[in-house]
Amino acid sequence: MGRVITFAGLPYREAATGVKRAPITGGDMKEMSAEVIRVARGAALTEDVPEGSDRYLFTLTGGATVSGRGRSLALAEETFAVIEEGTTLTITNPNAGETTLISVLAPPANSPKRPGFSGGIVAAARATTPVHAVPAEKKQRIYFVGKGAAASERAHAMIVVYVKDTVTSLHMHPNAESMFVFLSGKTRFTVGGKDVIVERGQATYFPTGDRHGLRVAEGDGVSFLEFHVPAAFVTVKD
């Protein structure tokens, strides 16, 4: 069943000096493993990206530097990074305040293998990535993994922007898991058959076949980071 996660209430553990992490998704998710990573000023985390998995990072607050495969990329706030399997990755926080990142492995270890990202490390900032209008659905999309973006069969990831009267009716994905990380505004989301109001600092996730729907709860619009895993997902509306 789908769940609502509030980042401030998660059970964080210390992964390294100045680095704390906590899971977003649970054991009911087989295709993706997501977590929140909090990195204090001057702290660093080094680890390997497993073979067979893409690693995705999104700077929710603050900024970070991501290094690996001979490259070092500066990530401003709300920047999406894609890291190839087998990469030894180092995340550092050179900024004055704490950085909060959303981290996703798709798929996690011991899951079905699909062709993944093969470009080493790339990053795309929300502010400078092309915006694609979808007038028929009253929304905009900013692609990070998938159509016109980093190529991988392991996931589809994008930021979606709704205007005041955008509505996505109840639907489900019979062959993919989904996760939404809220960036701005208040969203009315149907989770487990009940409507809840979610906003920045929260996420929702849905196992395969779990129905969900969403619309703007108040104000002029909302935006959120959206994942579907694997990339070739099908949408079935009620």
Buried (B, 14 or more C-beta within 10 A) or exposed (E): EBBBBEBEEBEBEEBBEBBBBBBBBEEBBBBBBBBBBBBBBEBBBEEEBBEBBBBBBBBBBBBBBBBBBEEEBEBBBBBBBBBBBEBEBBBBBEBEEBBBBBBBBBBBEEBEEBEBBEEEBBBBBBEEBEEEEEEEEBBBBBBBBBEEBBBBBBBBBBBBBBEEEBEBEEBBBEEBBBBBBBBBBBBBBBBEEEEBEBBBBBBBBBBBEBBBBBBBBEEEBBBBBBBBBBBEBEEEEE
